[in-house]
Amino acid sequence: AASQFSSSTEIIIGGEFTAYNGVNRGRIAQITSSGTLNNSSFNSSGANGTVYTIFNYSDYIYLGGAFTSFNGSTKNRLVRLRNYGSSSSLDTSFNVGSGPNGPVFCISARTSWSSSSFSLIVGGAFTEYDGYIRGNIAAISISSFSYPSGSLDLSFDVWTDGPVLSIADENPQAYYLSSSNIYIAGVYRDWE
């Protein structure tokens, strides 16, 4: 199960559920702080598999999980939605290609002041991202002059020999190739 604030009064929840209080929802819903369903948000088919993580960054909501489609469109385990506060819509400009070949369990973001680019750091149980070999963790471009949105950032070459379950950034405003550290937790014995 996953949750994230979408505004000061509403929360986005994700998981394995297909209904909330008797109303059909595709493993994601937006509720008020009192638990009332927001009927105008996420009222399409949603995800066809579990949503494990929700990450709200800027004007976007990123979802990771074990799904292969979202609202009927092929979206392999990672999707971006435009956040309008009380409603959201699928952002088709975020293209992950074939995406990760296994579930995504966690998402964090990194900012590069030196190149004005932004990356997602995603962790999970995958060995490839869009055909490139990766060991359960990858950096994904979300705004860059070097890489299209949703594509793998090839300069980030970190791996673990088991699933990554959590990611924390020492300083989300610092570039990941400079002095900031990323902390990862999971079920692994080796990393590089």
Secondary structure, DSSP 8 states (H G I E B T S, - for coil): -EEEESSSSEEEEESS-SEETTEE-SSEEEEETTS-B-TTSS-S--BSS-EEEEEEETTEEEEEES-SEETTEE--SEEEEEE-SS-EEE-TT---TT-BSS-EEEEEEEEETTTTEEEEEEEES-SEETTEE-BSEEEEEEE-SSS-TTSB-TT---BBSS-EEEEEES-TTS-TTTT--EEEEES-S-B-
